């Protein structure tokens, strides 16, 4: 039985090519690992980004995520 590791990446916005490049790089790198599931979360546009990032973290913690990588707003 393979153990799948779940890694969550929380990005503050998609309004910057910098953050889009981070997502693309993480997705490309995660494809090299068969036992890795990458979950990318981005707060909704026009939301309070900091509050929404906290909500996303709370939700992910309930999903048995192995690693949460947060890029704070």
N, C-alpha and C positions, 0 to 999 in steps of 0.2 A: 504494500500500500504506500503510495506516494503522499508525503506531507506537503500540502500547499501552504506556502507562506503568503500572507496578505500584507501588502504595503500600500498605505494611503498617502497620497501627495495632495496637499491642500495649497492651492495657488490663490492669491488675492483677487486677480482679475485677468481677463483675456484681452484687455485693451492695450497690452504692451507686447511687442514682438519678443522681448526678453523672456516673459513668462511663457509665451507660446513655444519658444525654443526649448525651455526647460521641460515642458510637457512632452514635446516631441522626442527629446533626447532620452527622457525617462522611459517612454513607451518603447522606443527602439532598443534600449538596453535591456528592458524587461523581457523582450522576445528571446533573448539569449538563455533564459532560465525557464525550464519546463515546469518547475515547481513554484513559480512565482506568479501571483496575481496582483497586478497594479490597479489601484483604484484612484482615479483622479477626481477631485472635488473642487469646484469653483463657486464662490458665492454668486447669487443671482445679481445681475446688473441692477443698479439703483437700490440695492439693499445696504444696510449698515454692515459694511464688510467685516469689521471686528466682531460684532455680535454674531453675525452669521458664521464666521470661522469657529467661534466657540460652540455654536450649535452643531456644526459639522463634526467637531472633535467629540462632543458628547455622544452623537449618534454613532460614530465610528467605534468608540470605546465599547459600545454595547454589541458590536458585531465581531468581537474577537479578532481585531486587527493586530498583527504582530508588530508593526512599526508604523508610526504616523510621522510624516515629514511635513512640517508646517513652514510655509514662507509667510511670515506675518505681514499684515497691512501696515 
